[in-house]
Amino acid sequence: MSALSASAEQYLRLRRSLGHDLADAHRLLPRFVAYLDDIGATTVTVANAMAWAQQPEADPGSTVWSRRLTVARGFARHMAGLDPGTEVPPVGLIPLRQRWRAPFIYSPSDIAALMAQARAMRWRLPAATHETLIGLLAATGLRVGEALRLDRSDVDTTDGVLMVRESKFGKSRQVPVLTSTVTALNRYTTVRDRLCPRPQTPSFFVSIRGTRMIYPVVQQSFRHLCDTAQIGSDAATRPRIHDLRHSFAVSVLLAWYRAGEDVEALLPTLSTYLGHRDPRSTYWYLSAAPELLALAADRVQLSRGVMAR
């Protein structure tokens, strides 16, 4: 293993511990480091980062080049503290024309089908792990990384509270859960402790080897479960595991609107529960479902009508 490869692994571990979504970095950073090793480079420079980002297999004008350079830039920033010869590619070298991607909103029947498909997996421990993980994400809106980093000591089934430690933006928070969720977590604990009595990690969710679950494996398994259960097969946007978080937020907002609640006043509560930096991030979910947009618009019209009287 080269020095750059070791540094890349350290960088990914650090980012993962801080709760960042590493889907691109896990896939692209090893390729960047392999490229640097192939050309005999021992550090990151603007020239070699640009050369790798614009390799011909990426279509010109696509967002692939920008995503590659973003991964290289993040690694370069990390390396700059270790190697003074590192050059950090400046922002804007390859303009990112990012298109907003509408989330896939899972229905209760979609979630039930995914959990049933997980339950039917060949091995009992992975089946219980993936079923419970999907259920927890759907019931709480946790980020996938937050759920995977939960240790056993973070799951208080007596008081029904999860402790999410130093997640995105370095924030920690307590997440209350419903009684039904506590029951499911206790059920998983029983199965896990029976099938994996000597785990290698304090993690709440464990792999078949007794190690902490990692995002790429969970993402791949989730993709397979969606395909097998034919979830979103005719949807305009392909379902992602992170869309369970979007679906949770949308379902909460819909319930509030339908109950006639003051959503504007309650939004900071949802923002805190989800671990957003501020309520402005939570407003994004108002555009995630047509019904939410319609309800929000109706509420605005009603407010204007009352004010005009």
N, C-alpha and C positions, 0 to 999 in steps of 0.2 A: 504494500500500500504506500502510495506516495505521500509526501507531506501535505500536499494540497488536498488529497482525498481524506486524510485524517482531519484536516481543518474543516472540510465540508461536512463531515459527519458531526463534528462538534457544533458547527453552526446550526445544522438541522435540529440537533437535540436541544439547543438553547431556544430556538424559535418555537419548537414544539412545546417546550415547558412554559412558554409565555402565551400559549393558546392560539397561535397564528394558524391560519389555514395554509397548509403546506402542499396542497395537491400539485401545483406547478413546480415548486421547488424540489419536491421528492422525485419528480419525473425528469426535470430538466437539469438540475444542478449536477448530478452524476455525469450527464452527457457533456456538460461544459468542462468539468474537471478532466474527463477522459480526453477531450479535445486538447486541453492545455498540456496534458501529459504526452499526447501524440506529437505535438509540435515542439516539445522540449521546453515549454514555458514553466517557470517556477513561481510566477506571480501573475496577478491580473493586471492587464493594461487596457486602456481604452481601445487600442488597435485590435488586440486579440479578442476582446469581448465583442466588438462590432463584427469582426470576421466570423466568429462563431454564430452570432445572432442572425447573420444574413446568409447563412449557408443555403445553397440552392434548393434543398428539398422543401424549404418554406416558400410558399407562394408570395411573390412580390406584392406589396400593398396590403397584405393580410395583417391581422393583429399578432400573428405568430412571432414576427421579428421583435415587436415591442415586448411581448411576454418573455421572450428569451432574454432580452437585454435587461428587463426588470429583475429577473432572477440573478443574472450576472452582477448587476449593480448592488443588490442586497448582499451578496457574498463578498463583493469587493469592499463594501463598507465595513463588514466584519473583519476582513483581512487587513484593512488599513491600520487597525489597532495592533496588529501583530507584525506586519511587514511594511516598513516605511516606503518601500519601493512600489507598493500597490497604487494603481491609478483607478479612481472611482469614475465610471462613465457618467457624465452629467445628464440630468433629465432633459428630454427634448431632442436627443440625437435621432431617435426614431419616434415620430409622433404617434401617440396611441389614439386610434379612433375607436374607442370602446362603445359598443352598442349595449343598451340596457336589455337584459334578458329577463323576461317575465318568469316568475317562479311557477313551478307546477304545484298546485294546491291539492293535497291529498284529501279525499273524502274519508269519513270514518270507515266505510267499507274497503277502501284502498288499504288503509292501515291494518285493518283486521286481516285482509288477504295476505299482506306482507308478513305479518306475524305468524299466520298459519303456515305460510311457505317456509319460514325460518324454523318453525317447530318440526317440520317434516325433514329437516336436514339429516344426513346419515348418522353423524356422531352426536351423542346426547349433549355433551358440554357445549360445543359450538352452537347447537340448535337452541339451547337455553340462553346462551350469551347473546346471540343475535336477536332472538325474539324479545328478550328483556330490554336490550339496548334500543331497539326500534320503538318499543312501547314507551320507554323513558323519554326519548327524544320527542315523540309525538305528544306526550302528556305534559312536558315541561318547557319545550322550546330551547333546551340547552344546545349550545354549540357542540358539534361532534367531539372536538378536542376536549371540551370541558367534561363530557361524560366519560371519555376514555381515561382522563387523568384522575378521576375519583378514586380515592383510596377507601379501604373498608372503614377507616375511622372517620371519613367524611360523610358517611351515610348513616344518619341517625334515624332509625326506624321507630324508635320510641316516641320521639317528638315529631316525626315526619318532616325532617329538614335535611337538605343536602348542603354541604359546605363546598362552594366552588372557590378554589384558591388561586389568586394571582392570575386571572384569566386575561383576556384582551384588555389592553390599556393598563395592565398591572393591577386591575381591580379584583377584589374578593367580595363575595356576597353569599348570603344564605338564601336558599331556594326552598320554600315550603312546598310540600307535595300532598296530593290527595290520599285518602285512606286506601283507595283501590291501588294506587301506585305503590304505597308501602307494602301492601299485600303481595304484589308482584315482585318487589325487590326481596322480600323475605323468602318467597318461594324460590327465587333464583339462588339466594344465599345457601339454602338447604341443598339444592342440586349441585352447586359449585363445590361446596365443602365436602360433599360425598364423593364426587368424581375427581376432585383435585385437592386431596387433603393436605398436600405439602407444596403449595405454590412457591414460585421463585420471586414473587413480587407482592407488595401490600395492596396492589390494585384491586378494585372491586370487581371489574370485569377482567376475566383471564382467558387466555388462549388455551388450546388443547395441551400445550406444553407447560402451562402454568405461568406463562409470562404475560406482561401487559399487552393488551390489544393495541395494534398500530393502525393509523388512519388508512394507509393504502390497502391493507387487507380488508378492513371493514368496508371501504368504498367499493372494492371489487366484489365482495360478497353481496353487498346491497344491490349493485347493478345486476348481478345474476338473479337475485330474488325478484327484482322488478320485472326482468325479462321473462322469468319462468311464470310469474303470476300475471303476466301481461298487463302490468300497471302502466298506464300512459302510452300504450302501444299506438294509439291513434291521436296522441296529443301533439300540439304544435311545438311544445318544448319538452325535451327529454327529462324525466324525473331525476332529481339528484337527492342524495341523502340530506343535504343541507336544507332542502325544501321542506323537510319536516318542521324546521324552526319557523319558516315562513308560514306554513299551514297552521301552526299553533297560534301565532300572532294574529293571523286573519280570523281564526275561529273565535278568539277572545274578543276582538273588535266587533265581529258580527253579533256575538251574544250581547255585548253592551248596547249596540245600536238597537237591536230588536227589543231589548228590555227597556228602552227609553232612557238609558243612563246618560250622564253628562260625560261623553267620551273625552272631550277636551280636558276636563278636570282629572279624569282617570288615567290619561295617557302617561304621565310621569310614573305612575305605579307600574304600568306594564314595562316602561323603559328600564326602571330599576330591576324588575324581575328578570328581564332578558339580558341585563348587563350592558345596556347601551351607555355610551358616554353622556348623552343628553337626549331629551324627547324628540329632538329634530330627526334623529336616526330612526325613531319609531314611526314618525309620520310617513316614512317610505311605504309602509305596509298598506296605507290607505289606497295606494294605486295598484296593489297586488291582486285584487279581485274585482271584477265588474260590479258585483253586488255591494261591496264596500263603498265603491265610488258613488253608486246610486244612492245609498243610504246617507253618505256624507253630504252629497249634493242636496238631498231632500232636507236634511237637518239645517243646512245653510239657508235654504230658501225659507224654511219655517222661521228661522231666527230673524231673517230680514223682514218677513211679513209681520212678525210681532213688533219689531222696532219701528215699522212704518205706521203703526196704528196710533 
